[in-house]
């Protein structure tokens, strides 16, 4: 069975963003490399050497949140035009995740009971990533 994972792109803030996500979701990085880890001659400016080439953070049993800093020739792809949706079955945990993700960010829709029988809210985190937290009523 295939699993769908999310890959986020940043412009120099990937390490800070993933340290933040790790503080919320827990766990350990399953991959973490910098541009300076690439073999051979560096195909990027020296100021990119300490930026993140690739990072992976397992979240739950079947999801991996992945990301990197955009290489110099990928200008304009940082950020996103989508939402990362988290489905969870515990209201307390939904509240914890929502409030943690909203730190220094912006609440788009408060976490509240909805007409479609979910405890739901939307937030844009401090890195511009949009999250939907959904806890289906039981």
N, CA, C and O atoms as a MOPAC input file, in Angstrom:
PM7 MOZYME 1SCF
protein

 N      0.84200 1    -1.18000 1     0.00000 1
 C      0.00000 1     0.00000 1     0.00000 1
 C      0.88800 1     1.24400 1     0.00000 1
 O      1.73600 1     1.37400 1     0.88300 1
 N      0.72900 1     2.15300 1    -0.94400 1
 C      1.55000 1     3.36000 1    -0.95000 1
 C      1.12600 1     4.32900 1     0.15000 1
 O     -0.02200 1     4.32300 1     0.59600 1
 N      2.06900 1     5.15600 1     0.57500 1
 C      1.79900 1     6.18300 1     1.56300 1
 C      2.11100 1     7.53500 1     0.95100 1
 O      3.06700 1     7.68100 1     0.18900 1
 N      1.30600 1     8.50600 1     1.28600 1
 C      1.50500 1     9.85800 1     0.79200 1
 C      2.25200 1    10.64800 1     1.85000 1
 O      1.81000 1    10.73000 1     2.99600 1
 N      3.38700 1    11.23300 1     1.47100 1
 C      4.16900 1    12.06100 1     2.38000 1
 C      4.20600 1    13.48300 1     1.84400 1
 O      3.92900 1    13.72500 1     0.66900 1
 N      4.54600 1    14.40600 1     2.70600 1
 C      4.59700 1    15.81400 1     2.34000 1
 C      6.05300 1    16.26900 1     2.29000 1
 O      6.84300 1    15.95700 1     3.18100 1
 N      6.39800 1    17.01400 1     1.23300 1
 C      7.74600 1    17.55800 1     1.08400 1
 C      7.63400 1    19.07000 1     1.02700 1
 O      6.97100 1    19.62000 1     0.14800 1
 N      8.28900 1    19.74300 1     1.97300 1
 C      8.21600 1    21.19900 1     2.08000 1
 C      9.52700 1    21.82900 1     1.63100 1
 O     10.60300 1    21.28900 1     1.88800 1
 N      9.43500 1    22.96300 1     0.96700 1
 C     10.62000 1    23.69300 1     0.50700 1
 C     10.71300 1    25.03100 1     1.22400 1
 O      9.70600 1    25.70900 1     1.42700 1
 N     11.92600 1    25.40500 1     1.60500 1
 C     12.17200 1    26.64100 1     2.34500 1
 C     13.29800 1    27.42100 1     1.68500 1
 O     14.04100 1    26.88500 1     0.86300 1
 N     13.41400 1    28.67200 1     2.04800 1
 C     14.51100 1    29.51600 1     1.56900 1
 C     15.41600 1    29.86700 1     2.73700 1
 O     15.46800 1    31.01800 1     3.16800 1
 N     16.13900 1    28.85600 1     3.25400 1
 C     17.09700 1    29.08200 1     4.32300 1
 C     16.57500 1    28.84600 1     5.72700 1
 O     17.31700 1    29.05400 1     6.68700 1
 N     15.32900 1    28.42100 1     5.88700 1
 C     14.77600 1    28.20500 1     7.22800 1
 C     14.38000 1    26.74900 1     7.49100 1
 O     13.67900 1    26.47100 1     8.46400 1
 N     14.81400 1    25.83100 1     6.64900 1
 C     14.40800 1    24.42200 1     6.81500 1
 C     14.85200 1    23.85000 1     8.16100 1
 O     14.07300 1    23.15900 1     8.81800 1
 N     16.07800 1    24.12400 1     8.58200 1
 C     16.55000 1    23.56800 1     9.84800 1
 C     15.72300 1    24.09900 1    11.01200 1
 O     15.31900 1    23.33400 1    11.88700 1
 N     15.47300 1    25.38500 1    11.02500 1
 C     14.66800 1    25.98300 1    12.09200 1
 C     13.24200 1    25.42300 1    12.06200 1
 O     12.67600 1    25.10900 1    13.10900 1
 N     12.66500 1    25.30000 1    10.86800 1
 C     11.30300 1    24.77700 1    10.73400 1
 C     11.22300 1    23.34200 1    11.23200 1
 O     10.30700 1    23.00200 1    11.98100 1
 N     12.17300 1    22.48900 1    10.82700 1
 C     12.10000 1    21.08600 1    11.21900 1
 C     12.44800 1    20.87200 1    12.68900 1
 O     11.96400 1    19.91800 1    13.29700 1
 N     13.26300 1    21.72200 1    13.26200 1
 C     13.49600 1    21.67300 1    14.70900 1
 C     12.19600 1    21.99800 1    15.43700 1
 O     11.86900 1    21.37900 1    16.45000 1
 N     11.46100 1    22.97200 1    14.91300 1
 C     10.14800 1    23.33900 1    15.44700 1
 C      9.17200 1    22.17300 1    15.31900 1
 O      8.49800 1    21.83200 1    16.29000 1
 N      9.08200 1    21.55300 1    14.13500 1
 C      8.16300 1    20.43300 1    13.92300 1
 C      8.52800 1    19.24800 1    14.82300 1
 O      7.64600 1    18.56700 1    15.34600 1
 N      9.82500 1    19.00700 1    14.99900 1
 C     10.27700 1    17.91700 1    15.86500 1
 C      9.85000 1    18.17600 1    17.31100 1
 O      9.50500 1    17.23500 1    18.02600 1
 N      9.86700 1    19.43500 1    17.75000 1
 C      9.44400 1    19.75900 1    19.11700 1
 C      7.95100 1    19.50900 1    19.30600 1
 O      7.49800 1    19.27300 1    20.42700 1
 N      7.19500 1    19.55900 1    18.23000 1
 C      5.75200 1    19.34500 1    18.30000 1
 C      5.40500 1    17.86200 1    18.17600 1
 O      4.65500 1    17.32900 1    18.99400 1
 N      5.95200 1    17.19300 1    17.15200 1
 C      5.58500 1    15.81100 1    16.86000 1
 C      6.45100 1    14.78100 1    17.56700 1
 O      6.06700 1    13.61600 1    17.67100 1
 N      7.62700 1    15.20100 1    18.06000 1
 C      8.53600 1    14.26900 1    18.70300 1
 C      9.26900 1    13.43300 1    17.67100 1
 O      9.23000 1    13.72000 1    16.47500 1
 N      9.93000 1    12.40800 1    18.14600 1
 C     10.66700 1    11.52800 1    17.24300 1
 C     12.04700 1    12.05500 1    16.92200 1
 O     12.50600 1    13.04800 1    17.48600 1
 N     12.69000 1    11.37100 1    16.01200 1
 C     14.04300 1    11.72700 1    15.57700 1
 C     14.06300 1    11.84100 1    14.06300 1
 O     13.26200 1    11.20500 1    13.37900 1
 N     14.96400 1    12.63700 1    13.54400 1
 C     15.12000 1    12.74600 1    12.10200 1
 C     15.63700 1    11.41500 1    11.55700 1
 O     16.59500 1    10.85400 1    12.09000 1
 N     15.01200 1    10.91600 1    10.51000 1
 C     15.49800 1     9.68900 1     9.88600 1
 C     16.51600 1    10.00300 1     8.79700 1
 O     17.24900 1     9.11800 1     8.35400 1
 N     16.56200 1    11.25200 1     8.36800 1
 C     17.57300 1    11.72800 1     7.41700 1
 C     17.81700 1    13.19600 1     7.70300 1
 O     16.88400 1    13.94000 1     8.00300 1
 N     19.06900 1    13.61300 1     7.61200 1
 C     19.42100 1    15.01100 1     7.83600 1
 C     20.74900 1    15.26800 1     7.13900 1
 O     21.79000 1    14.78300 1     7.58200 1
 N     20.71600 1    16.02500 1     6.05700 1
 C     21.96000 1    16.33000 1     5.35500 1
 C     21.96500 1    17.79000 1     4.90600 1
 O     20.92300 1    18.39800 1     4.66200 1
 N     23.15800 1    18.31300 1     4.81100 1
 C     23.37400 1    19.69200 1     4.38200 1
 C     23.93200 1    19.69000 1     2.96000 1
 O     24.42100 1    18.66900 1     2.47800 1
 N     23.85300 1    20.83500 1     2.30100 1
 C     24.42700 1    20.94700 1     0.96200 1
 C     25.90600 1    20.60300 1     0.98900 1
 O     26.42900 1    20.05900 1     0.01700 1
 N     26.59200 1    20.91100 1     2.08800 1
 C     28.02800 1    20.61000 1     2.19300 1
 C     28.30700 1    19.10600 1     2.21600 1
 O     29.44900 1    18.69100 1     2.02300 1
 N     27.27700 1    18.28500 1     2.45100 1
 C     27.44900 1    16.83300 1     2.46000 1
 C     27.48400 1    16.23000 1     1.05700 1
 O     27.80000 1    15.05100 1     0.89500 1
 N     27.15900 1    17.03500 1     0.04200 1
 C     27.17200 1    16.52400 1    -1.33500 1
 C     28.60800 1    16.19100 1    -1.74800 1
 O     29.52600 1    16.96500 1    -1.47700 1
 N     28.79900 1    15.05000 1    -2.39700 1
 C     30.15000 1    14.70300 1    -2.84500 1
 C     30.58300 1    15.56000 1    -4.03600 1
 O     29.75300 1    16.08400 1    -4.78000 1
 N     31.86300 1    15.68600 1    -4.19400 1
 C     32.39900 1    16.42500 1    -5.34800 1
 C     32.38700 1    17.92900 1    -5.14400 1
 O     32.17400 1    18.43500 1    -4.04200 1
 N     32.62100 1    18.62100 1    -6.24600 1
 C     32.67500 1    20.08500 1    -6.20900 1
 C     31.27600 1    20.66100 1    -6.00500 1
 O     30.30700 1    20.23400 1    -6.63200 1
 N     31.20400 1    21.63400 1    -5.11800 1
 C     29.91200 1    22.24200 1    -4.77500 1
 C     29.31300 1    22.99500 1    -5.96000 1
 O     29.92800 1    23.93000 1    -6.47300 1
 N     28.09800 1    22.58900 1    -6.40500 1
 C     27.43100 1    23.27300 1    -7.51100 1
 C     26.52900 1    24.41400 1    -7.02200 1
 O     25.51600 1    24.72300 1    -7.65000 1
 N     26.90200 1    25.03400 1    -5.90200 1
 C     26.09200 1    26.09000 1    -5.30900 1
 C     27.02200 1    27.10200 1    -4.64400 1
 O     28.18300 1    26.79700 1    -4.37400 1
 N     26.51200 1    28.30400 1    -4.38200 1
 C     27.34500 1    29.31500 1    -3.70900 1
 C     27.75000 1    28.86500 1    -2.30100 1
 O     27.02100 1    28.10600 1    -1.66200 1
 N     28.89900 1    29.32600 1    -1.81800 1
 C     29.39100 1    28.91900 1    -0.49000 1
 C     28.39400 1    29.16900 1     0.64400 1
 O     28.36900 1    28.41200 1     1.61400 1
 N     27.58100 1    30.20700 1     0.53900 1
 C     26.62600 1    30.50100 1     1.61700 1
 C     25.53200 1    29.43100 1     1.75200 1
 O     24.78600 1    29.43800 1     2.73100 1
 N     25.42900 1    28.51100 1     0.77800 1
 C     24.45300 1    27.43100 1     0.85100 1
 C     25.00100 1    26.19700 1     1.56900 1
 O     24.24200 1    25.26700 1     1.84100 1
 N     26.28100 1    26.16600 1     1.87900 1
 C     26.88800 1    24.94800 1     2.40900 1
 C     26.22800 1    24.42600 1     3.68400 1
 O     26.16300 1    23.21100 1     3.87000 1
 N     25.74500 1    25.27800 1     4.55400 1
 C     25.13800 1    24.83800 1     5.80500 1
 C     23.61700 1    24.75800 1     5.73700 1
 O     22.97500 1    24.40500 1     6.72600 1
 N     23.03500 1    25.07800 1     4.59300 1
 C     21.58800 1    24.92600 1     4.43800 1
 C     21.23500 1    23.44800 1     4.29300 1
 O     22.09800 1    22.61400 1     4.01900 1
 N     19.96500 1    23.14200 1     4.47900 1
 C     19.51700 1    21.75400 1     4.49500 1
 C     19.25200 1    21.24000 1     3.07900 1
 O     18.44000 1    21.79500 1     2.33800 1
 N     19.95300 1    20.17900 1     2.72900 1
 C     19.75800 1    19.50000 1     1.44500 1
 C     18.53300 1    18.58600 1     1.52800 1
 O     17.72100 1    18.53700 1     0.60400 1
 N     18.41100 1    17.86700 1     2.63900 1
 C     17.25800 1    16.97300 1     2.83100 1
 C     17.11300 1    16.64500 1     4.31100 1
 O     18.09500 1    16.38300 1     5.00500 1
 N     15.85900 1    16.66500 1     4.78200 1
 C     15.54800 1    16.26000 1     6.14700 1
 C     14.24100 1    15.47800 1     6.11500 1
 O     13.32200 1    15.81200 1     5.36800 1
 N     14.17100 1    14.42800 1     6.94000 1
 C     12.96400 1    13.60900 1     7.05500 1
 C     12.63400 1    13.42800 1     8.52700 1
 O     13.50800 1    13.12700 1     9.34000 1
 N     11.34800 1    13.61700 1     8.86500 1
 C     10.87800 1    13.42400 1    10.22900 1
 C      9.65400 1    12.51300 1    10.20100 1
 O      8.58000 1    12.93900 1     9.77600 1
 N      9.80100 1    11.25100 1    10.65300 1
 C      8.62600 1    10.38000 1    10.73000 1
 C      7.60700 1    10.95900 1    11.70800 1
 O      7.95500 1    11.40500 1    12.80200 1
 N      6.34000 1    10.94200 1    11.28900 1
 C      5.23800 1    11.42800 1    12.12200 1
 C      4.19100 1    10.31700 1    12.16000 1
 O      3.56500 1    10.01800 1    11.14300 1
 N      4.00700 1     9.72100 1    13.30200 1
 C      3.07900 1     8.60800 1    13.40100 1
 C      3.64800 1     7.36500 1    12.72200 1
 O      4.84800 1     7.27800 1    12.46000 1
 N      2.76900 1     6.40900 1    12.44300 1
 C      3.21000 1     5.14700 1    11.86900 1
 C      3.48500 1     5.19400 1    10.37500 1
 O      4.37500 1     4.49400 1     9.89200 1
 N      2.74100 1     6.00200 1     9.63600 1
 C      2.78700 1     5.89700 1     8.18400 1
 C      3.05100 1     7.21000 1     7.45300 1
 O      2.75900 1     7.31200 1     6.26100 1
 N      3.58300 1     8.19300 1     8.12200 1
 C      3.80800 1     9.48700 1     7.46100 1
 C      5.22800 1     9.96500 1     7.73200 1
 O      5.76800 1     9.76800 1     8.82000 1
 N      5.81400 1    10.58800 1     6.73400 1
 C      7.12500 1    11.20600 1     6.88800 1
 C      7.01300 1    12.63200 1     6.36100 1
 O      6.64300 1    12.85200 1     5.20800 1
 N      7.33600 1    13.59200 1     7.21600 1
 C      7.38500 1    14.98600 1     6.80600 1
 C      8.81100 1    15.24100 1     6.33100 1
 O      9.76500 1    15.05000 1     7.08500 1
 N      8.95400 1    15.67300 1     5.08100 1
 C     10.28100 1    15.86700 1     4.49700 1
 C     10.43100 1    17.30000 1     4.00200 1
 O      9.43800 1    17.99400 1     3.78100 1
 N     11.66700 1    17.73600 1     3.82900 1
 C     11.87300 1    19.07700 1     3.31400 1
 C     13.32000 1    19.38500 1     3.02300 1
 O     14.21700 1    18.57400 1     3.25700 1
 N     13.52400 1    20.59700 1     2.50100 1
 C     14.86600 1    21.08700 1     2.19000 1
 C     14.81000 1    22.59000 1     1.97800 1
 O     13.73800 1    23.18000 1     1.83800 1
 N     15.98800 1    23.19200 1     1.95800 1
 C     16.09700 1    24.57700 1     1.51700 1
 C     16.21900 1    24.54600 1     0.00500 1
 O     16.88400 1    23.67300 1    -0.55300 1
 N     15.58800 1    25.48000 1    -0.64600 1
 C     15.62700 1    25.52200 1    -2.11100 1
 C     17.04400 1    25.78800 1    -2.59900 1
 O     17.70800 1    26.69900 1    -2.10500 1
 N     17.50900 1    25.00800 1    -3.55500 1
 C     18.79900 1    25.33200 1    -4.17500 1
 C     18.69800 1    26.68300 1    -4.88400 1
 O     17.59400 1    27.13400 1    -5.19200 1
 N     19.82300 1    27.32600 1    -5.14500 1
 C     19.80200 1    28.66400 1    -5.74700 1
 C     19.01400 1    28.75900 1    -7.05300 1
 O     18.38600 1    29.78500 1    -7.31500 1
 N     19.03500 1    27.71700 1    -7.86900 1
 C     18.35200 1    27.79000 1    -9.16400 1
 C     16.88400 1    27.37700 1    -9.08400 1
 O     16.23100 1    27.21900 1   -10.11600 1
 N     16.35600 1    27.20100 1    -7.86900 1
 C     14.94600 1    26.85200 1    -7.68400 1
 C     14.16300 1    28.01200 1    -7.07700 1
 O     13.18400 1    27.78100 1    -6.36800 1
 N     14.55900 1    29.22200 1    -7.33300 1
 C     13.88900 1    30.39000 1    -6.74800 1
 C     12.39000 1    30.34300 1    -6.99900 1
 O     11.93000 1    29.94500 1    -8.06800 1
 N     11.64600 1    30.76000 1    -5.98700 1
 C     10.20600 1    30.87500 1    -6.14500 1
 C      9.39800 1    29.65700 1    -5.76900 1
 O      8.17000 1    29.72200 1    -5.81900 1
 N     10.02400 1    28.52400 1    -5.38600 1
 C      9.20800 1    27.36000 1    -5.02700 1
 C      9.02600 1    27.21700 1    -3.52800 1
 O      8.28800 1    26.34100 1    -3.07900 1
 N      9.68900 1    28.06700 1    -2.73900 1
 C      9.52500 1    27.96500 1    -1.29100 1
 C      8.08700 1    28.29500 1    -0.90800 1
 O      7.39800 1    29.04900 1    -1.59500 1
 N      7.65600 1    27.71500 1     0.20200 1
 C      6.27800 1    27.91800 1     0.63900 1
 C      5.39900 1    26.86800 1     0.01100 1
 O      5.88000 1    25.81200 1    -0.40100 1
 N      4.12200 1    27.14500 1    -0.06500 1
 C      3.23900 1    26.14300 1    -0.61800 1
 C      1.92300 1    26.74500 1    -1.07000 1
 O      1.56600 1    27.86300 1    -0.69700 1
 N      1.22100 1    25.99200 1    -1.87000 1
 C     -0.11300 1    26.35100 1    -2.31700 1
 C     -1.08300 1    25.25400 1    -1.88400 1
 O     -2.04400 1    24.95500 1    -2.59200 1
 N     -0.83300 1    24.66300 1    -0.73500 1
 C     -1.62900 1    23.55800 1    -0.23100 1
 C     -1.64100 1    23.61000 1     1.28300 1
 O     -0.95800 1    24.44200 1     1.88100 1
 N     -2.39900 1    22.74300 1     1.90300 1
 C     -2.42900 1    22.59300 1     3.35600 1
 C     -1.94400 1    21.20300 1     3.71900 1
 O     -2.20800 1    20.23700 1     3.00300 1
 N     -1.23500 1    21.10500 1     4.83000 1
 C     -0.89200 1    19.81200 1     5.38800 1
 C     -2.01800 1    19.48000 1     6.35600 1
 O     -2.27700 1    20.23600 1     7.29300 1
 N     -2.68400 1    18.35900 1     6.13500 1
 C     -3.82900 1    17.98300 1     6.94400 1
 C     -3.44600 1    16.88900 1     7.93200 1
 O     -2.88400 1    15.86100 1     7.55300 1
 N     -3.75600 1    17.12300 1     9.20000 1
 C     -3.49800 1    16.14700 1    10.25200 1
 C     -4.84100 1    15.63700 1    10.75300 1
 O     -5.67100 1    16.41500 1    11.22300 1
 N     -5.05100 1    14.34200 1    10.65400 1
 C     -6.27200 1    13.72500 1    11.18400 1
 C     -5.90300 1    12.97500 1    12.44700 1
 O     -4.99200 1    12.14600 1    12.45100 1
 N     -6.61100 1    13.27100 1    13.50800 1
 C     -6.28800 1    12.68000 1    14.80500 1
 C     -7.59000 1    12.36500 1    15.52800 1
 O     -8.61000 1    13.00400 1    15.27000 1
 N     -7.56800 1    11.39200 1    16.42500 1
 C     -8.79600 1    10.96200 1    17.08900 1
 C     -8.88100 1    11.38700 1    18.55100 1
 O     -9.75600 1    10.90800 1    19.27200 1
 N     -8.01600 1    12.25300 1    18.99900 1
 C     -7.99300 1    12.68600 1    20.39100 1
 C     -8.06200 1    14.21300 1    20.44000 1
 O     -7.16600 1    14.89300 1    19.94000 1
 N     -9.12900 1    14.75000 1    21.04500 1
 C     -9.32800 1    16.20300 1    21.08400 1
 C     -8.18600 1    16.92700 1    21.79800 1
 O     -7.74700 1    17.98800 1    21.35400 1
 N     -7.70700 1    16.35600 1    22.89600 1
 C     -6.61300 1    16.99900 1    23.63100 1
 C     -5.36300 1    17.09600 1    22.76800 1
 O     -4.70200 1    18.13500 1    22.73400 1
 N     -5.04400 1    16.01600 1    22.07400 1
 C     -3.86700 1    16.01300 1    21.20000 1
 C     -4.07600 1    16.95500 1    20.01900 1
 O     -3.13400 1    17.62300 1    19.59000 1
 N     -5.28900 1    17.01800 1    19.49100 1
 C     -5.59300 1    17.95800 1    18.40400 1
 C     -5.35600 1    19.39300 1    18.88000 1
 O     -4.76700 1    20.19900 1    18.15900 1
 N     -5.81200 1    19.70800 1    20.08300 1
 C     -5.60500 1    21.05100 1    20.64800 1
 C     -4.12200 1    21.34000 1    20.84600 1
 O     -3.64300 1    22.42800 1    20.52700 1
 N     -3.40500 1    20.36100 1    21.37200 1
 C     -1.96900 1    20.55600 1    21.59600 1
 C     -1.23800 1    20.84600 1    20.29600 1
 O     -0.44800 1    21.78700 1    20.21500 1
 N     -1.50600 1    20.02700 1    19.27000 1
 C     -0.84900 1    20.22200 1    17.97600 1
 C     -1.21700 1    21.58000 1    17.37300 1
 O     -0.34700 1    22.30300 1    16.88900 1
 N     -2.50400 1    21.92300 1    17.40400 1
 C     -2.97000 1    23.17500 1    16.82100 1
 C     -2.28300 1    24.37600 1    17.48100 1
 O     -1.77300 1    25.26100 1    16.79400 1
 N     -2.27500 1    24.40000 1    18.80600 1
 C     -1.69600 1    25.54300 1    19.51500 1
 C     -0.17600 1    25.59600 1    19.36000 1
 O      0.40400 1    26.68000 1    19.29400 1
 N      0.46600 1    24.44100 1    19.30200 1
 C      1.91700 1    24.41600 1    19.08700 1
 C      2.26000 1    24.93800 1    17.68600 1
 O      3.19500 1    25.72100 1    17.52300 1
 N      1.50300 1    24.50200 1    16.68600 1
 C      1.76300 1    24.95000 1    15.31200 1
 C      1.47700 1    26.43900 1    15.12800 1
 O      2.07800 1    27.07900 1    14.26500 1
 N      0.57600 1    26.99000 1    15.91900 1
 C      0.21400 1    28.40100 1    15.75900 1
 C      1.19200 1    29.35300 1    16.44200 1
 O      1.07700 1    30.56600 1    16.26800 1
 N      2.15200 1    28.83900 1    17.21700 1
 C      3.12200 1    29.70100 1    17.89700 1
 C      3.85400 1    30.57500 1    16.88100 1
 O      4.48100 1    30.07100 1    15.95000 1
 N      3.76700 1    31.87400 1    17.06900 1
 C      4.38000 1    32.86300 1    16.17000 1
 C      3.84300 1    32.75800 1    14.75300 1
 O      4.47000 1    33.24300 1    13.81100 1
 N      2.69100 1    32.13100 1    14.60000 1
 C      2.05300 1    32.00400 1    13.29700 1
 C      0.73300 1    32.75900 1    13.28900 1
 O      0.55400 1    33.73200 1    14.02100 1
 N     -0.18400 1    32.30000 1    12.45600 1
 C     -1.47200 1    32.97500 1    12.30500 1
 C     -2.59100 1    31.93600 1    12.27300 1
 O     -2.55800 1    30.99700 1    11.47800 1
 N     -3.56600 1    32.11400 1    13.13400 1
 C     -4.73500 1    31.23200 1    13.12100 1
 C     -5.64900 1    31.69300 1    12.00200 1
 O     -6.11000 1    32.83500 1    11.99600 1
 N     -5.91100 1    30.80500 1    11.05500 1
 C     -6.77600 1    31.10200 1     9.92000 1
 C     -8.22600 1    30.80900 1    10.29400 1
 O     -9.12900 1    31.59000 1     9.99000 1
 N     -8.43500 1    29.67200 1    10.95800 1
 C     -9.76300 1    29.28400 1    11.44700 1
 C     -9.55600 1    28.67000 1    12.82400 1
 O     -8.81900 1    27.69200 1    12.95300 1
 N    -10.19000 1    29.22100 1    13.85500 1
 C     -9.99700 1    28.67500 1    15.20200 1
 C    -10.38900 1    27.20400 1    15.27000 1
 O    -11.25600 1    26.74000 1    14.52900 1
 N     -9.74300 1    26.49200 1    16.16100 1
 C    -10.06600 1    25.08300 1    16.39200 1
 C    -11.38300 1    25.03200 1    17.15200 1
 O    -11.47600 1    25.50700 1    18.28400 1
 N    -12.40500 1    24.45100 1    16.52100 1
 C    -13.73100 1    24.42700 1    17.13400 1
 C    -14.56800 1    23.30500 1    16.52600 1
 O    -14.21500 1    22.72900 1    15.49700 1
 N    -15.67600 1    23.01300 1    17.18300 1
 C    -16.61100 1    22.03300 1    16.64500 1
 C    -17.25200 1    22.61000 1    15.39300 1
 O    -17.58700 1    23.79300 1    15.34100 1
 N    -17.41800 1    21.76100 1    14.38400 1
 C    -17.96200 1    22.21900 1    13.10800 1
 C    -19.27400 1    21.50100 1    12.78600 1
 O    -19.63900 1    20.52200 1    13.43700 1
 N    -19.96200 1    22.00100 1    11.78400 1
 C    -21.23200 1    21.39300 1    11.36900 1
 C    -21.02700 1    20.02500 1    10.72700 1
 O    -21.98400 1    19.25900 1    10.61200 1
 N    -19.80700 1    19.69700 1    10.30700 1
 C    -19.56300 1    18.37800 1     9.70000 1
 C    -19.03600 1    17.37600 1    10.74100 1
 O    -18.40100 1    16.37900 1    10.39600 1
 N    -19.31000 1    17.66100 1    12.00700 1
 C    -18.99300 1    16.76100 1    13.12300 1
 C    -17.50300 1    16.51400 1    13.31600 1
 O    -17.08300 1    15.39400 1    13.60600 1
 N    -16.72200 1    17.55100 1    13.15700 1
 C    -15.29300 1    17.48600 1    13.44500 1
 C    -14.89100 1    18.64700 1    14.34100 1
 O    -15.51700 1    19.70700 1    14.34400 1
 N    -13.85600 1    18.42100 1    15.08100 1
 C    -13.17500 1    19.46400 1    15.84400 1
 C    -12.05300 1    19.88500 1    14.90300 1
 O    -11.10200 1    19.12800 1    14.70500 1
 N    -12.14600 1    21.07200 1    14.32400 1
 C    -11.32200 1    21.42800 1    13.16700 1
 C    -10.81300 1    22.85200 1    13.28800 1
 O    -11.50600 1    23.73200 1    13.79800 1
 N     -9.59300 1    23.06900 1    12.81300 1
 C     -9.03100 1    24.41000 1    12.75700 1
 C     -7.92000 1    24.47900 1    11.73000 1
 O     -7.35700 1    23.45900 1    11.33200 1
 N     -7.61000 1    25.70900 1    11.30400 1
 C     -6.55000 1    25.93100 1    10.31000 1
 C     -5.59500 1    26.99700 1    10.82700 1
 O     -6.00800 1    27.98400 1    11.43600 1
 N     -4.31500 1    26.77600 1    10.57200 1
 C     -3.28300 1    27.70400 1    11.03200 1
 C     -2.17900 1    27.80300 1     9.98200 1
 O     -1.87400 1    26.82400 1     9.30200 1
 N     -1.59000 1    28.97100 1     9.85400 1
 C     -0.38100 1    29.16200 1     9.04400 1
 C      0.75400 1    29.32800 1    10.04700 1
 O      0.75400 1    30.27700 1    10.83000 1
 N      1.72500 1    28.41000 1    10.03200 1
 C      2.79400 1    28.47400 1    11.02100 1
 C      3.76900 1    29.60600 1    10.71700 1
 O      3.64800 1    30.29200 1     9.70200 1
 N      4.72200 1    29.78800 1    11.59700 1
 C      5.68100 1    30.89000 1    11.46800 1
 C      6.55800 1    30.79200 1    10.22100 1
 O      7.28500 1    31.73300 1     9.90200 1
 N      6.49500 1    29.66400 1     9.51400 1
 C      7.27900 1    29.48800 1     8.30200 1
 C      6.42300 1    29.60000 1     7.04600 1
 O      6.91500 1    29.39200 1     5.93700 1
 N      5.13900 1    29.92900 1     7.21500 1
 C      4.24400 1    30.09700 1     6.08000 1
 C      3.56000 1    28.82300 1     5.62000 1
 O      2.83400 1    28.83800 1     4.62600 1
 N      3.78000 1    27.71400 1     6.32800 1
 C      3.14100 1    26.45400 1     5.96800 1
 C      1.74100 1    26.43000 1     6.58100 1
 O      1.56500 1    26.73100 1     7.76200 1
 N      0.75500 1    26.07100 1     5.77100 1
 C     -0.63300 1    26.03000 1     6.22800 1
 C     -1.00300 1    24.62300 1     6.66600 1
 O     -0.75400 1    23.65200 1     5.95300 1
 N     -1.60300 1    24.52600 1     7.85300 1
 C     -1.96600 1    23.24700 1     8.46300 1
 C     -3.47000 1    23.21100 1     8.72800 1
 O     -4.06600 1    24.22900 1     9.08000 1
 N     -4.07900 1    22.04100 1     8.56000 1
 C     -5.45500 1    21.78500 1     8.95600 1
 C     -5.40900 1    20.68000 1     9.99900 1
 O     -4.84900 1    19.61100 1     9.75200 1
 N     -5.99300 1    20.93200 1    11.16000 1
 C     -6.04800 1    19.93500 1    12.21500 1
 C     -7.49600 1    19.48200 1    12.32200 1
 O     -8.39400 1    20.29700 1    12.53300 1
 N     -7.72100 1    18.17700 1    12.17700 1
 C     -9.06800 1    17.62700 1    12.13100 1
 C     -9.18300 1    16.46500 1    13.10800 1
 O     -8.42200 1    15.49900 1    13.05200 1
 N    -10.15900 1    16.58600 1    14.00500 1
 C    -10.44700 1    15.50600 1    14.95100 1
 C    -11.91200 1    15.14500 1    14.76500 1
 O    -12.79900 1    15.87500 1    15.20900 1
 N    -12.16300 1    14.01700 1    14.10900 1
 C    -13.54100 1    13.57400 1    13.85000 1
 C    -14.23000 1    13.26100 1    15.16200 1
 O    -13.66200 1    12.58700 1    16.02200 1
 N    -15.44500 1    13.74600 1    15.31800 1
 C    -16.23500 1    13.46000 1    16.51800 1
 C    -16.57000 1    11.99100 1    16.58000 1
 O    -16.82500 1    11.35000 1    15.56000 1
 N    -16.56700 1    11.47100 1    17.77300 1
 C    -16.85400 1    10.04200 1    17.94100 1
 C    -18.19600 1     9.84000 1    18.60100 1
 O    -18.60800 1     8.70100 1    18.82500 1

